[in-house]
Amino acid sequence: MHKDSVQRASVLQHVSQNVRRLRHAADMSQTTLAEKSGVSRRMLVAIEAGEKNVSLTTLDRVAEALEVAFSDLIQAPDNRDPSRINELAWAGSIPGSKAVLLSKAAATREVEQWEWCLQPGEVYPSQADAEGWSEQIFVFEGCLTLMLGDQPQYIAAGEFFMFASNQPHTYRNDGEVAARFVRNVVI
């Protein structure tokens, strides 16, 4: 089995265990969590069973409804250092495209640090984050096209860009080599 597939399977298990554990700790039924998060009960059943490949946006909604950080859903339940996560959270349709949540640090709520790799032609659309959130991007290989609305921002290797993420945005690799970058989400 490919390493990314193994990592993806383990993060699905972590999400399954963590959602169930945190839901019980909040004394919430699946129906209540579904209503509070806007995620269907059927989807929550599949998530808790470890059967559903779930989007980052869906996990954000579940985390918000449980009043926990996104990272609390994906990190290994037995992790001894809660600031170090290093879990595959998204795998693209093109082999090698991925997002790994590396670590988190406290801020107003927290800061998430991500390592991303988008292979040529890969696209990742993101919905708007909450008001007050921002992102910091540093590209260390290739060139990333960041779409803010219909305005492209080209971020080449060695460059960085910061933006308010309370708007729809899309990460694209329009180049011929992998675009590798670090993304910090300031919550």
Secondary structure by P-SEA (a helix, b strand, c coil): ccaaaaaaaaaaaaaaaaaaaaaaaacccaaaaaaaacccaaaaaaaaaccccccaaaaaaaaaaacccccccccccccccccccccccccccccccccccccccccccbbbbbbbbbcccbbbbbcccccccbbbbbbcccbbbbbcccbbbbbcccbbbbbccccbbbbbcccccbbbbbbbbcc
